[in-house]
Amino acid sequence: MKVTVDTKLCAEMGQCVFSAPEVFAFNDNGKLVWESNPDLGLRDAVDEAADVCPVQAIFVEHD
């Protein structure tokens, strides 16, 4: 699984952080950071994070 975020679209509202905190977080500067290749066991949480993104900035590629 590969996760990408379009940082130009991302509004940094944090819905993804609530859905998949093991994958998405805010750094010390308040910018979104994420794990590009998360564990496959987090698939449901990552898919939910992509679904709840208000601007649809999260893209998930499943192998």
Phi, psi and omega in degrees: 000136177235133181246130173230153178231129175281101185291343176284331177273326187304127178262003178052047179276341173088007179299325179294325180296321177291324183283322184218071183295342177285344184247320185245143178201168172256137178278183183296340179266004179080014179264145180289134172232157183206160176272118184289330182232071183289163177302140182298337178293347180263010185306311182299317180294320179293317178298320178296318179301318178295320181293323184272355179299120184297335182247007178054048182267354183258130180238132183237126175252122177263137179286000000 
